[in-house]
Amino acid sequence: MSLFSFLRKKRKSKDNNLKRDELKELALKKISQIKKKRLIREKIDYIAFIFKVFIEKKIGIKNNKTHEEIIEILKEKRVKKELRGKIYAIFKLLNELEYSSKNINKKQLEMVFFEIKEVIKNY
């Protein structure tokens, strides 16, 4: 099953931990697949989408929201301050990378991948 089909389905599971673990596994798997793409801009677009959808699913957002709207919703949810700060920093960085015309080097891209993976693993 792909991450996108999993995220689109409204699945009801008796074991929420299993559902959460499955979401984490699929998101991490997709991130690994994205690393193989050639175009850096394409990688950024995909990783931003996956991270955004992952966070939306984790906090129970049903409608498509902007990064800023998700941050506002996160303030109301029970999320550790440190984790909320990391999520905010990643969204800010992704916005800058997606909408700027600056060139992105491999080191910056690897840092983004690492930070996103850490948030997904720890959320």
Biopython code that builds the backbone (N, CA, C, O; Angstrom):
import numpy as np
from Bio.PDB.StructureBuilder import StructureBuilder

atoms = [
    (1, "MET", "N", (0.861, -1.178, 0.000)),
    (1, "MET", "CA", (0.000, 0.000, 0.000)),
    (1, "MET", "C", (0.902, 1.233, 0.000)),
    (1, "MET", "O", (1.907, 1.272, 0.709)),
    (2, "SER", "N", (0.550, 2.213, -0.775)),
    (2, "SER", "CA", (1.336, 3.434, -0.809)),
    (2, "SER", "C", (0.898, 4.357, 0.314)),
    (2, "SER", "O", (-0.193, 4.216, 0.867)),
    (3, "LEU", "N", (1.761, 5.295, 0.638)),
    (3, "LEU", "CA", (1.450, 6.262, 1.689)),
    (3, "LEU", "C", (0.231, 7.076, 1.306)),
    (3, "LEU", "O", (-0.619, 7.368, 2.147)),
    (4, "PHE", "N", (0.147, 7.441, 0.043)),
    (4, "PHE", "CA", (-0.950, 8.285, -0.399)),
    (4, "PHE", "C", (-2.295, 7.573, -0.290)),
    (4, "PHE", "O", (-3.285, 8.175, 0.127)),
    (5, "SER", "N", (-2.336, 6.302, -0.661)),
    (5, "SER", "CA", (-3.602, 5.581, -0.531)),
    (5, "SER", "C", (-3.946, 5.358, 0.928)),
    (5, "SER", "O", (-5.120, 5.396, 1.298)),
    (6, "PHE", "N", (-2.946, 5.125, 1.764)),
    (6, "PHE", "CA", (-3.195, 4.957, 3.199)),
    (6, "PHE", "C", (-3.751, 6.244, 3.804)),
    (6, "PHE", "O", (-4.680, 6.220, 4.611)),
    (7, "LEU", "N", (-3.167, 7.356, 3.400)),
    (7, "LEU", "CA", (-3.582, 8.632, 3.963)),
    (7, "LEU", "C", (-4.963, 9.051, 3.486)),
    (7, "LEU", "O", (-5.677, 9.759, 4.196)),
    (8, "ARG", "N", (-5.339, 8.625, 2.303)),
    (8, "ARG", "CA", (-6.652, 8.993, 1.776)),
    (8, "ARG", "C", (-7.771, 8.167, 2.391)),
    (8, "ARG", "O", (-8.898, 8.644, 2.523)),
    (9, "LYS", "N", (-7.468, 6.938, 2.764)),
    (9, "LYS", "CA", (-8.496, 6.065, 3.325)),
    (9, "LYS", "C", (-8.850, 6.516, 4.733)),
    (9, "LYS", "O", (-7.988, 6.951, 5.496)),
    (10, "LYS", "N", (-10.108, 6.408, 5.057)),
    (10, "LYS", "CA", (-10.540, 6.645, 6.419)),
    (10, "LYS", "C", (-10.686, 5.280, 7.056)),
    (10, "LYS", "O", (-11.727, 4.631, 6.954)),
    (11, "ARG", "N", (-9.623, 4.858, 7.715)),
    (11, "ARG", "CA", (-9.612, 3.532, 8.291)),
    (11, "ARG", "C", (-9.947, 3.621, 9.766)),
    (11, "ARG", "O", (-9.469, 4.504, 10.478)),
    (12, "LYS", "N", (-10.772, 2.697, 10.208)),
    (12, "LYS", "CA", (-11.094, 2.613, 11.621)),
    (12, "LYS", "C", (-10.406, 1.378, 12.159)),
    (12, "LYS", "O", (-10.660, 0.259, 11.714)),
    (13, "SER", "N", (-9.543, 1.597, 13.109)),
    (13, "SER", "CA", (-8.781, 0.506, 13.677)),
    (13, "SER", "C", (-8.995, 0.464, 15.175)),
    (13, "SER", "O", (-9.035, 1.501, 15.837)),
    (14, "LYS", "N", (-9.132, -0.732, 15.702)),
    (14, "LYS", "CA", (-9.269, -0.878, 17.147)),
    (14, "LYS", "C", (-7.949, -0.580, 17.828)),
    (14, "LYS", "O", (-7.926, -0.115, 18.967)),
    (15, "ASP", "N", (-6.868, -0.839, 17.149)),
    (15, "ASP", "CA", (-5.558, -0.625, 17.738)),
    (15, "ASP", "C", (-4.935, 0.630, 17.133)),
    (15, "ASP", "O", (-4.327, 0.580, 16.064)),
    (16, "ASN", "N", (-5.094, 1.752, 17.828)),
    (16, "ASN", "CA", (-4.575, 3.029, 17.319)),
    (16, "ASN", "C", (-3.057, 3.033, 17.214)),
    (16, "ASN", "O", (-2.498, 3.681, 16.329)),
    (17, "ASN", "N", (-2.383, 2.312, 18.115)),
    (17, "ASN", "CA", (-0.925, 2.261, 18.045)),
    (17, "ASN", "C", (-0.464, 1.616, 16.755)),
    (17, "ASN", "O", (0.504, 2.072, 16.147)),
    (18, "LEU", "N", (-1.146, 0.557, 16.326)),
    (18, "LEU", "CA", (-0.802, -0.096, 15.072)),
    (18, "LEU", "C", (-0.988, 0.875, 13.911)),
    (18, "LEU", "O", (-0.146, 0.942, 13.016)),
    (19, "LYS", "N", (-2.073, 1.619, 13.922)),
    (19, "LYS", "CA", (-2.347, 2.590, 12.868)),
    (19, "LYS", "C", (-1.249, 3.663, 12.839)),
    (19, "LYS", "O", (-0.769, 4.041, 11.770)),
    (20, "ARG", "N", (-0.858, 4.147, 14.027)),
    (20, "ARG", "CA", (0.194, 5.167, 14.107)),
    (20, "ARG", "C", (1.521, 4.623, 13.596)),
    (20, "ARG", "O", (2.234, 5.295, 12.849)),
    (21, "ASP", "N", (1.846, 3.399, 14.006)),
    (21, "ASP", "CA", (3.103, 2.799, 13.562)),
    (21, "ASP", "C", (3.113, 2.596, 12.055)),
    (21, "ASP", "O", (4.132, 2.805, 11.397)),
    (22, "GLU", "N", (1.968, 2.186, 11.514)),
    (22, "GLU", "CA", (1.865, 1.988, 10.079)),
    (22, "GLU", "C", (2.039, 3.316, 9.342)),
    (22, "GLU", "O", (2.704, 3.365, 8.308)),
    (23, "LEU", "N", (1.456, 4.377, 9.857)),
    (23, "LEU", "CA", (1.600, 5.700, 9.251)),
    (23, "LEU", "C", (3.064, 6.128, 9.278)),
    (23, "LEU", "O", (3.575, 6.634, 8.279)),
    (24, "LYS", "N", (3.736, 5.934, 10.395)),
    (24, "LYS", "CA", (5.157, 6.276, 10.501)),
    (24, "LYS", "C", (5.989, 5.489, 9.487)),
    (24, "LYS", "O", (6.816, 6.052, 8.769)),
    (25, "GLU", "N", (5.753, 4.184, 9.446)),
    (25, "GLU", "CA", (6.514, 3.328, 8.529)),
    (25, "GLU", "C", (6.331, 3.762, 7.077)),
    (25, "GLU", "O", (7.296, 3.848, 6.318)),
    (26, "LEU", "N", (5.096, 4.030, 6.706)),
    (26, "LEU", "CA", (4.830, 4.424, 5.319)),
    (26, "LEU", "C", (5.457, 5.779, 5.000)),
    (26, "LEU", "O", (6.006, 5.970, 3.914)),
    (27, "ALA", "N", (5.378, 6.716, 5.941)),
    (27, "ALA", "CA", (5.978, 8.036, 5.710)),
    (27, "ALA", "C", (7.491, 7.921, 5.575)),
    (27, "ALA", "O", (8.077, 8.531, 4.680)),
    (28, "LEU", "N", (8.129, 7.150, 6.447)),
    (28, "LEU", "CA", (9.581, 6.975, 6.374)),
    (28, "LEU", "C", (9.994, 6.249, 5.097)),
    (28, "LEU", "O", (11.024, 6.569, 4.505)),
    (29, "LYS", "N", (9.202, 5.285, 4.679)),
    (29, "LYS", "CA", (9.487, 4.558, 3.444)),
    (29, "LYS", "C", (9.413, 5.499, 2.235)),
    (29, "LYS", "O", (10.276, 5.468, 1.358)),
    (30, "LYS", "N", (8.373, 6.330, 2.206)),
    (30, "LYS", "CA", (8.221, 7.278, 1.098)),
    (30, "LYS", "C", (9.373, 8.277, 1.065)),
    (30, "LYS", "O", (9.859, 8.640, -0.006)),
    (31, "ILE", "N", (9.805, 8.719, 2.242)),
    (31, "ILE", "CA", (10.920, 9.664, 2.306)),
    (31, "ILE", "C", (12.174, 9.027, 1.719)),
    (31, "ILE", "O", (12.919, 9.677, 0.985)),
    (32, "SER", "N", (12.407, 7.761, 2.039)),
    (32, "SER", "CA", (13.574, 7.059, 1.481)),
    (32, "SER", "C", (13.484, 6.961, -0.040)),
    (32, "SER", "O", (14.493, 7.075, -0.737)),
    (33, "GLN", "N", (12.277, 6.750, -0.547)),
    (33, "GLN", "CA", (12.095, 6.671, -1.995)),
    (33, "GLN", "C", (12.333, 8.032, -2.658)),
    (33, "GLN", "O", (12.867, 8.107, -3.764)),
    (34, "ILE", "N", (11.939, 9.082, -1.985)),
    (34, "ILE", "CA", (12.111, 10.430, -2.539)),
    (34, "ILE", "C", (13.588, 10.766, -2.682)),
    (34, "ILE", "O", (13.981, 11.454, -3.623)),
    (35, "LYS", "N", (14.398, 10.287, -1.762)),
    (35, "LYS", "CA", (15.833, 10.574, -1.817)),
    (35, "LYS", "C", (16.453, 10.121, -3.133)),
    (35, "LYS", "O", (17.483, 10.656, -3.542)),
    (36, "LYS", "N", (15.851, 9.155, -3.795)),
    (36, "LYS", "CA", (16.389, 8.594, -5.036)),
    (36, "LYS", "C", (16.061, 9.458, -6.256)),
    (36, "LYS", "O", (16.657, 9.277, -7.317)),
    (37, "LYS", "N", (15.134, 10.380, -6.116)),
    (37, "LYS", "CA", (14.770, 11.240, -7.248)),
    (37, "LYS", "C", (15.946, 12.141, -7.602)),
    (37, "LYS", "O", (16.790, 12.440, -6.758)),
    (38, "ARG", "N", (15.989, 12.556, -8.820)),
    (38, "ARG", "CA", (17.135, 13.330, -9.295)),
    (38, "ARG", "C", (17.010, 14.826, -9.031)),
    (38, "ARG", "O", (17.975, 15.453, -8.596)),
    (39, "LEU", "N", (15.869, 15.395, -9.278)),
    (39, "LEU", "CA", (15.712, 16.838, -9.181)),
    (39, "LEU", "C", (15.495, 17.268, -7.733)),
    (39, "LEU", "O", (14.614, 16.752, -7.046)),
    (40, "ILE", "N", (16.297, 18.204, -7.287)),
    (40, "ILE", "CA", (16.212, 18.663, -5.895)),
    (40, "ILE", "C", (14.880, 19.344, -5.631)),
    (40, "ILE", "O", (14.275, 19.120, -4.583)),
    (41, "ARG", "N", (14.417, 20.157, -6.543)),
    (41, "ARG", "CA", (13.118, 20.843, -6.363)),
    (41, "ARG", "C", (11.987, 19.829, -6.209)),
    (41, "ARG", "O", (11.089, 20.005, -5.386)),
    (42, "GLU", "N", (12.044, 18.784, -6.998)),
    (42, "GLU", "CA", (11.032, 17.736, -6.927)),
    (42, "GLU", "C", (11.077, 17.047, -5.550)),
    (42, "GLU", "O", (10.037, 16.743, -4.966)),
    (43, "LYS", "N", (12.273, 16.811, -5.051)),
    (43, "LYS", "CA", (12.433, 16.200, -3.730)),
    (43, "LYS", "C", (11.801, 17.069, -2.656)),
    (43, "LYS", "O", (11.111, 16.572, -1.765)),
    (44, "ILE", "N", (12.041, 18.363, -2.749)),
    (44, "ILE", "CA", (11.507, 19.290, -1.745)),
    (44, "ILE", "C", (9.983, 19.312, -1.779)),
    (44, "ILE", "O", (9.331, 19.294, -0.735)),
    (45, "ASP", "N", (9.423, 19.350, -2.974)),
    (45, "ASP", "CA", (7.962, 19.351, -3.099)),
    (45, "ASP", "C", (7.357, 18.097, -2.482)),
    (45, "ASP", "O", (6.379, 18.174, -1.738)),
    (46, "TYR", "N", (7.937, 16.950, -2.791)),
    (46, "TYR", "CA", (7.409, 15.692, -2.265)),
    (46, "TYR", "C", (7.573, 15.588, -0.748)),
    (46, "TYR", "O", (6.649, 15.179, -0.046)),
    (47, "ILE", "N", (8.738, 15.953, -0.255)),
    (47, "ILE", "CA", (8.975, 15.819, 1.184)),
    (47, "ILE", "C", (8.071, 16.782, 1.950)),
    (47, "ILE", "O", (7.580, 16.447, 3.028)),
    (48, "ALA", "N", (7.852, 17.967, 1.404)),
    (48, "ALA", "CA", (6.954, 18.931, 2.059)),
    (48, "ALA", "C", (5.533, 18.376, 2.104)),
    (48, "ALA", "O", (4.845, 18.495, 3.118)),
    (49, "PHE", "N", (5.101, 17.774, 1.009)),
    (49, "PHE", "CA", (3.760, 17.203, 0.963)),
    (49, "PHE", "C", (3.611, 16.064, 1.970)),
    (49, "PHE", "O", (2.634, 16.016, 2.717)),
    (50, "ILE", "N", (4.570, 15.156, 1.992)),
    (50, "ILE", "CA", (4.495, 14.007, 2.896)),
    (50, "ILE", "C", (4.505, 14.464, 4.345)),
    (50, "ILE", "O", (3.725, 13.965, 5.156)),
    (51, "PHE", "N", (5.369, 15.397, 4.677)),
    (51, "PHE", "CA", (5.444, 15.881, 6.059)),
    (51, "PHE", "C", (4.144, 16.565, 6.473)),
    (51, "PHE", "O", (3.639, 16.346, 7.574)),
    (52, "LYS", "N", (3.613, 17.387, 5.587)),
    (52, "LYS", "CA", (2.368, 18.098, 5.879)),
    (52, "LYS", "C", (1.217, 17.118, 6.101)),
    (52, "LYS", "O", (0.462, 17.255, 7.064)),
    (53, "VAL", "N", (1.081, 16.143, 5.223)),
    (53, "VAL", "CA", (-0.001, 15.166, 5.350)),
    (53, "VAL", "C", (0.195, 14.318, 6.602)),
    (53, "VAL", "O", (-0.774, 13.994, 7.289)),
    (54, "PHE", "N", (1.437, 13.959, 6.903)),
    (54, "PHE", "CA", (1.717, 13.184, 8.116)),
    (54, "PHE", "C", (1.254, 13.950, 9.356)),
    (54, "PHE", "O", (0.572, 13.393, 10.217)),
    (55, "ILE", "N", (1.623, 15.214, 9.443)),
    (55, "ILE", "CA", (1.243, 16.028, 10.605)),
    (55, "ILE", "C", (-0.270, 16.201, 10.648)),
    (55, "ILE", "O", (-0.867, 16.121, 11.721)),
    (56, "GLU", "N", (-0.903, 16.438, 9.496)),
    (56, "GLU", "CA", (-2.360, 16.567, 9.469)),
    (56, "GLU", "C", (-3.034, 15.312, 10.016)),
    (56, "GLU", "O", (-3.970, 15.403, 10.810)),
    (57, "LYS", "N", (-2.564, 14.153, 9.595)),
    (57, "LYS", "CA", (-3.153, 12.891, 10.057)),
    (57, "LYS", "C", (-2.905, 12.685, 11.547)),
    (57, "LYS", "O", (-3.784, 12.206, 12.265)),
    (58, "LYS", "N", (-1.735, 13.037, 12.003)),
    (58, "LYS", "CA", (-1.401, 12.829, 13.414)),
    (58, "LYS", "C", (-2.248, 13.697, 14.342)),
    (58, "LYS", "O", (-2.602, 13.267, 15.440)),
    (59, "ILE", "N", (-2.575, 14.910, 13.911)),
    (59, "ILE", "CA", (-3.358, 15.783, 14.789)),
    (59, "ILE", "C", (-4.836, 15.809, 14.418)),
    (59, "ILE", "O", (-5.619, 16.536, 15.030)),
    (60, "GLY", "N", (-5.220, 15.020, 13.420)),
    (60, "GLY", "CA", (-6.635, 14.854, 13.111)),
    (60, "GLY", "C", (-7.267, 15.951, 12.279)),
    (60, "GLY", "O", (-8.447, 16.257, 12.449)),
    (61, "ILE", "N", (-6.500, 16.545, 11.383)),
    (61, "ILE", "CA", (-7.046, 17.575, 10.496)),
    (61, "ILE", "C", (-7.654, 16.877, 9.288)),
    (61, "ILE", "O", (-7.011, 16.043, 8.651)),
    (62, "LYS", "N", (-8.895, 17.225, 8.979)),
    (62, "LYS", "CA", (-9.573, 16.571, 7.856)),
    (62, "LYS", "C", (-9.462, 17.364, 6.560)),
    (62, "LYS", "O", (-9.422, 16.777, 5.479)),
    (63, "ASN", "N", (-9.412, 18.656, 6.653)),
    (63, "ASN", "CA", (-9.331, 19.491, 5.451)),
    (63, "ASN", "C", (-7.884, 19.848, 5.177)),
    (63, "ASN", "O", (-7.049, 19.869, 6.081)),
    (64, "ASN", "N", (-7.604, 20.125, 3.931)),
    (64, "ASN", "CA", (-6.268, 20.526, 3.530)),
    (64, "ASN", "C", (-5.971, 21.916, 4.093)),
    (64, "ASN", "O", (-6.676, 22.875, 3.780)),
    (65, "LYS", "N", (-4.949, 22.025, 4.905)),
    (65, "LYS", "CA", (-4.581, 23.295, 5.551)),
    (65, "LYS", "C", (-3.208, 23.745, 5.083)),
    (65, "LYS", "O", (-2.410, 22.951, 4.583)),
    (66, "THR", "N", (-2.951, 25.030, 5.255)),
    (66, "THR", "CA", (-1.622, 25.562, 4.971)),
    (66, "THR", "C", (-0.717, 25.259, 6.153)),
    (66, "THR", "O", (-1.180, 24.865, 7.223)),
    (67, "HIS", "N", (0.575, 25.448, 5.946)),
    (67, "HIS", "CA", (1.526, 25.235, 7.031)),
    (67, "HIS", "C", (1.202, 26.134, 8.218)),
    (67, "HIS", "O", (1.274, 25.699, 9.367)),
    (68, "GLU", "N", (0.853, 27.367, 7.947)),
    (68, "GLU", "CA", (0.544, 28.317, 9.022)),
    (68, "GLU", "C", (-0.699, 27.884, 9.808)),
    (68, "GLU", "O", (-0.736, 27.990, 11.034)),
    (69, "GLU", "N", (-1.700, 27.402, 9.097)),
    (69, "GLU", "CA", (-2.920, 26.939, 9.771)),
    (69, "GLU", "C", (-2.638, 25.713, 10.646)),
    (69, "GLU", "O", (-3.196, 25.569, 11.734)),
    (70, "ILE", "N", (-1.781, 24.854, 10.161)),
    (70, "ILE", "CA", (-1.420, 23.673, 10.948)),
    (70, "ILE", "C", (-0.697, 24.091, 12.225)),
    (70, "ILE", "O", (-0.949, 23.530, 13.291)),
    (71, "ILE", "N", (0.190, 25.063, 12.125)),
    (71, "ILE", "CA", (0.909, 25.554, 13.310)),
    (71, "ILE", "C", (-0.080, 26.102, 14.328)),
    (71, "ILE", "O", (0.055, 25.837, 15.523)),
    (72, "GLU", "N", (-1.071, 26.862, 13.877)),
    (72, "GLU", "CA", (-2.083, 27.403, 14.793)),
    (72, "GLU", "C", (-2.873, 26.288, 15.474)),
    (72, "GLU", "O", (-3.163, 26.370, 16.668)),
    (73, "ILE", "N", (-3.215, 25.261, 14.729)),
    (73, "ILE", "CA", (-3.950, 24.129, 15.301)),
    (73, "ILE", "C", (-3.074, 23.374, 16.301)),
    (73, "ILE", "O", (-3.553, 22.905, 17.333)),
    (74, "LEU", "N", (-1.784, 23.263, 15.979)),
    (74, "LEU", "CA", (-0.855, 22.577, 16.879)),
    (74, "LEU", "C", (-0.777, 23.257, 18.248)),
    (74, "LEU", "O", (-0.579, 22.595, 19.267)),
    (75, "LYS", "N", (-0.933, 24.573, 18.261)),
    (75, "LYS", "CA", (-0.883, 25.307, 19.532)),
    (75, "LYS", "C", (-1.990, 24.865, 20.474)),
    (75, "LYS", "O", (-1.831, 24.918, 21.693)),
    (76, "GLU", "N", (-3.105, 24.430, 19.914)),
    (76, "GLU", "CA", (-4.252, 24.011, 20.717)),
    (76, "GLU", "C", (-4.159, 22.537, 21.129)),
    (76, "GLU", "O", (-4.843, 22.108, 22.058)),
    (77, "LYS", "N", (-3.326, 21.773, 20.447)),
    (77, "LYS", "CA", (-3.216, 20.338, 20.706)),
    (77, "LYS", "C", (-2.167, 20.082, 21.785)),
    (77, "LYS", "O", (-1.303, 20.915, 22.058)),
    (78, "ARG", "N", (-2.276, 18.909, 22.382)),
    (78, "ARG", "CA", (-1.290, 18.497, 23.383)),
    (78, "ARG", "C", (-0.070, 17.934, 22.678)),
    (78, "ARG", "O", (0.039, 16.727, 22.459)),
    (79, "VAL", "N", (0.826, 18.805, 22.333)),
    (79, "VAL", "CA", (2.074, 18.422, 21.690)),
    (79, "VAL", "C", (3.194, 19.063, 22.499)),
    (79, "VAL", "O", (3.121, 20.240, 22.853)),
    (80, "LYS", "N", (4.215, 18.291, 22.783)),
    (80, "LYS", "CA", (5.340, 18.817, 23.554)),
    (80, "LYS", "C", (5.886, 20.066, 22.877)),
    (80, "LYS", "O", (5.952, 20.155, 21.651)),
    (81, "LYS", "N", (6.277, 21.028, 23.710)),
    (81, "LYS", "CA", (6.764, 22.299, 23.198)),
    (81, "LYS", "C", (7.956, 22.119, 22.264)),
    (81, "LYS", "O", (8.043, 22.771, 21.223)),
    (82, "GLU", "N", (8.861, 21.239, 22.637)),
    (82, "GLU", "CA", (10.053, 21.003, 21.819)),
    (82, "GLU", "C", (9.682, 20.450, 20.445)),
    (82, "GLU", "O", (10.213, 20.890, 19.425)),
    (83, "LEU", "N", (8.770, 19.487, 20.429)),
    (83, "LEU", "CA", (8.319, 18.891, 19.172)),
    (83, "LEU", "C", (7.572, 19.914, 18.324)),
    (83, "LEU", "O", (7.768, 19.986, 17.111)),
    (84, "ARG", "N", (6.720, 20.701, 18.965)),
    (84, "ARG", "CA", (5.984, 21.750, 18.249)),
    (84, "ARG", "C", (6.961, 22.740, 17.622)),
    (84, "ARG", "O", (6.762, 23.187, 16.492)),
    (85, "GLY", "N", (8.018, 23.082, 18.361)),
    (85, "GLY", "CA", (9.033, 23.999, 17.840)),
    (85, "GLY", "C", (9.752, 23.423, 16.628)),
    (85, "GLY", "O", (10.023, 24.133, 15.661)),
    (86, "LYS", "N", (10.061, 22.118, 16.689)),
    (86, "LYS", "CA", (10.723, 21.469, 15.549)),
    (86, "LYS", "C", (9.811, 21.451, 14.327)),
    (86, "LYS", "O", (10.247, 21.711, 13.205)),
    (87, "ILE", "N", (8.547, 21.143, 14.561)),
    (87, "ILE", "CA", (7.589, 21.108, 13.451)),
    (87, "ILE", "C", (7.477, 22.493, 12.821)),
    (87, "ILE", "O", (7.477, 22.633, 11.598)),
    (88, "TYR", "N", (7.384, 23.507, 13.668)),
    (88, "TYR", "CA", (7.306, 24.888, 13.179)),
    (88, "TYR", "C", (8.555, 25.230, 12.362)),
    (88, "TYR", "O", (8.449, 25.804, 11.279)),
    (89, "ALA", "N", (9.726, 24.882, 12.876)),
    (89, "ALA", "CA", (10.983, 25.193, 12.180)),
    (89, "ALA", "C", (11.055, 24.477, 10.829)),
    (89, "ALA", "O", (11.520, 25.047, 9.841)),
    (90, "ILE", "N", (10.594, 23.229, 10.793)),
    (90, "ILE", "CA", (10.615, 22.482, 9.529)),
    (90, "ILE", "C", (9.661, 23.103, 8.519)),
    (90, "ILE", "O", (10.018, 23.267, 7.352)),
    (91, "PHE", "N", (8.446, 23.452, 8.954)),
    (91, "PHE", "CA", (7.509, 24.101, 8.031)),
    (91, "PHE", "C", (8.073, 25.409, 7.501)),
    (91, "PHE", "O", (7.936, 25.714, 6.317)),
    (92, "LYS", "N", (8.702, 26.176, 8.367)),
    (92, "LYS", "CA", (9.297, 27.454, 7.949)),
    (92, "LYS", "C", (10.399, 27.209, 6.915)),
    (92, "LYS", "O", (10.463, 27.885, 5.888)),
    (93, "LEU", "N", (11.261, 26.237, 7.201)),
    (93, "LEU", "CA", (12.344, 25.916, 6.275)),
    (93, "LEU", "C", (11.802, 25.402, 4.940)),
    (93, "LEU", "O", (12.287, 25.788, 3.877)),
    (94, "LEU", "N", (10.794, 24.529, 5.005)),
    (94, "LEU", "CA", (10.199, 24.010, 3.768)),
    (94, "LEU", "C", (9.578, 25.126, 2.942)),
    (94, "LEU", "O", (9.704, 25.135, 1.717)),
    (95, "ASN", "N", (8.908, 26.068, 3.601)),
    (95, "ASN", "CA", (8.352, 27.220, 2.873)),
    (95, "ASN", "C", (9.450, 27.995, 2.165)),
    (95, "ASN", "O", (9.308, 28.359, 0.998)),
    (96, "GLU", "N", (10.540, 28.244, 2.869)),
    (96, "GLU", "CA", (11.653, 28.977, 2.274)),
    (96, "GLU", "C", (12.234, 28.221, 1.082)),
    (96, "GLU", "O", (12.521, 28.813, 0.042)),
    (97, "LEU", "N", (12.403, 26.920, 1.241)),
    (97, "LEU", "CA", (12.992, 26.123, 0.165)),
    (97, "LEU", "C", (12.049, 25.995, -1.031)),
    (97, "LEU", "O", (12.483, 26.046, -2.182)),
    (98, "GLU", "N", (10.758, 25.830, -0.749)),
    (98, "GLU", "CA", (9.790, 25.668, -1.836)),
    (98, "GLU", "C", (9.617, 26.936, -2.658)),
    (98, "GLU", "O", (9.477, 26.872, -3.880)),
    (99, "TYR", "N", (9.625, 28.078, -2.002)),
    (99, "TYR", "CA", (9.248, 29.309, -2.683)),
    (99, "TYR", "C", (10.400, 30.260, -2.958)),
    (99, "TYR", "O", (10.178, 31.362, -3.458)),
    (100, "SER", "N", (11.613, 29.864, -2.645)),
    (100, "SER", "CA", (12.740, 30.739, -2.946)),
    (100, "SER", "C", (13.398, 30.278, -4.240)),
    (100, "SER", "O", (13.230, 29.140, -4.679)),
    (101, "SER", "N", (14.133, 31.174, -4.821)),
    (101, "SER", "CA", (14.828, 30.820, -6.058)),
    (101, "SER", "C", (16.295, 30.473, -5.791)),
    (101, "SER", "O", (17.074, 30.262, -6.721)),
    (102, "LYS", "N", (16.656, 30.417, -4.508)),
    (102, "LYS", "CA", (18.037, 30.082, -4.150)),
    (102, "LYS", "C", (18.321, 28.620, -4.476)),
    (102, "LYS", "O", (17.439, 27.763, -4.423)),
    (103, "ASN", "N", (19.557, 28.371, -4.808)),
    (103, "ASN", "CA", (19.977, 26.989, -5.029)),
    (103, "ASN", "C", (20.139, 26.296, -3.681)),
    (103, "ASN", "O", (20.570, 26.902, -2.700)),
    (104, "ILE", "N", (19.794, 25.048, -3.655)),
    (104, "ILE", "CA", (19.881, 24.258, -2.441)),
    (104, "ILE", "C", (20.969, 23.222, -2.648)),
    (104, "ILE", "O", (20.981, 22.510, -3.652)),
    (105, "ASN", "N", (21.879, 23.142, -1.697)),
    (105, "ASN", "CA", (22.931, 22.138, -1.850)),
    (105, "ASN", "C", (22.526, 20.825, -1.176)),
    (105, "ASN", "O", (21.549, 20.767, -0.429)),
    (106, "LYS", "N", (23.290, 19.786, -1.456)),
    (106, "LYS", "CA", (22.964, 18.456, -0.946)),
    (106, "LYS", "C", (22.990, 18.415, 0.581)),
    (106, "LYS", "O", (22.195, 17.707, 1.199)),
    (107, "LYS", "N", (23.891, 19.162, 1.176)),
    (107, "LYS", "CA", (24.009, 19.159, 2.635)),
    (107, "LYS", "C", (22.735, 19.714, 3.283)),
    (107, "LYS", "O", (22.239, 19.158, 4.262)),
    (108, "GLN", "N", (22.217, 20.804, 2.735)),
    (108, "GLN", "CA", (20.964, 21.379, 3.248)),
    (108, "GLN", "C", (19.817, 20.390, 3.088)),
    (108, "GLN", "O", (19.001, 20.218, 3.994)),
    (109, "LEU", "N", (19.765, 19.749, 1.944)),
    (109, "LEU", "CA", (18.704, 18.793, 1.669)),
    (109, "LEU", "C", (18.782, 17.595, 2.617)),
    (109, "LEU", "O", (17.758, 17.131, 3.118)),
    (110, "GLU", "N", (19.979, 17.103, 2.859)),
    (110, "GLU", "CA", (20.156, 15.994, 3.801)),
    (110, "GLU", "C", (19.715, 16.398, 5.212)),
    (110, "GLU", "O", (19.130, 15.595, 5.939)),
    (111, "MET", "N", (19.999, 17.641, 5.591)),
    (111, "MET", "CA", (19.584, 18.129, 6.900)),
    (111, "MET", "C", (18.055, 18.131, 7.013)),
    (111, "MET", "O", (17.503, 17.739, 8.042)),
    (112, "VAL", "N", (17.385, 18.569, 5.960)),
    (112, "VAL", "CA", (15.920, 18.591, 5.948)),
    (112, "VAL", "C", (15.375, 17.171, 6.073)),
    (112, "VAL", "O", (14.469, 16.918, 6.867)),
    (113, "PHE", "N", (15.924, 16.250, 5.293)),
    (113, "PHE", "CA", (15.487, 14.855, 5.372)),
    (113, "PHE", "C", (15.687, 14.299, 6.781)),
    (113, "PHE", "O", (14.804, 13.635, 7.325)),
    (114, "PHE", "N", (16.846, 14.575, 7.363)),
    (114, "PHE", "CA", (17.149, 14.070, 8.707)),
    (114, "PHE", "C", (16.169, 14.616, 9.740)),
    (114, "PHE", "O", (15.630, 13.860, 10.548)),
    (115, "GLU", "N", (15.939, 15.926, 9.717)),
    (115, "GLU", "CA", (15.041, 16.555, 10.697)),
    (115, "GLU", "C", (13.614, 16.028, 10.570)),
    (115, "GLU", "O", (12.949, 15.765, 11.572)),
    (116, "ILE", "N", (13.157, 15.879, 9.345)),
    (116, "ILE", "CA", (11.795, 15.369, 9.126)),
    (116, "ILE", "C", (11.681, 13.930, 9.616)),
    (116, "ILE", "O", (10.697, 13.569, 10.260)),
    (117, "LYS", "N", (12.676, 13.115, 9.316)),
    (117, "LYS", "CA", (12.655, 11.730, 9.789)),
    (117, "LYS", "C", (12.627, 11.672, 11.315)),
    (117, "LYS", "O", (11.909, 10.855, 11.891)),
    (118, "GLU", "N", (13.397, 12.526, 11.965)),
    (118, "GLU", "CA", (13.432, 12.540, 13.426)),
    (118, "GLU", "C", (12.074, 12.916, 14.012)),
    (118, "GLU", "O", (11.624, 12.309, 14.984)),
    (119, "VAL", "N", (11.428, 13.904, 13.427)),
    (119, "VAL", "CA", (10.102, 14.298, 13.924)),
    (119, "VAL", "C", (9.103, 13.156, 13.726)),
    (119, "VAL", "O", (8.317, 12.851, 14.623)),
    (120, "ILE", "N", (9.137, 12.539, 12.574)),
    (120, "ILE", "CA", (8.205, 11.440, 12.304)),
    (120, "ILE", "C", (8.454, 10.284, 13.270)),
    (120, "ILE", "O", (7.504, 9.702, 13.794)),
    (121, "LYS", "N", (9.696, 9.954, 13.504)),
    (121, "LYS", "CA", (10.011, 8.846, 14.420)),
    (121, "LYS", "C", (9.575, 9.149, 15.854)),
    (121, "LYS", "O", (9.141, 8.255, 16.580)),
    (122, "ASN", "N", (9.691, 10.399, 16.249)),
    (122, "ASN", "CA", (9.420, 10.766, 17.649)),
    (122, "ASN", "C", (8.011, 11.256, 17.908)),
    (122, "ASN", "O", (7.649, 11.483, 19.063)),
    (123, "TYR", "N", (7.204, 11.426, 16.875)),
    (123, "TYR", "CA", (5.855, 11.921, 17.078)),
    (123, "TYR", "C", (4.923, 10.760, 17.298)),
    (123, "TYR", "O", (3.724, 10.959, 17.492)),
]
sb = StructureBuilder()
sb.init_structure("model")
sb.init_model(0)
sb.init_chain("A")
sb.init_seg("    ")
for serial, (resi, resn, name, xyz) in enumerate(atoms, 1):
    if name == "N":
        sb.init_residue(resn, " ", resi, " ")
    sb.init_atom(name, np.array(xyz, "f"), 0.0, 1.0, " ", f" {name:<3s}", serial, name[0])
structure = sb.get_structure()
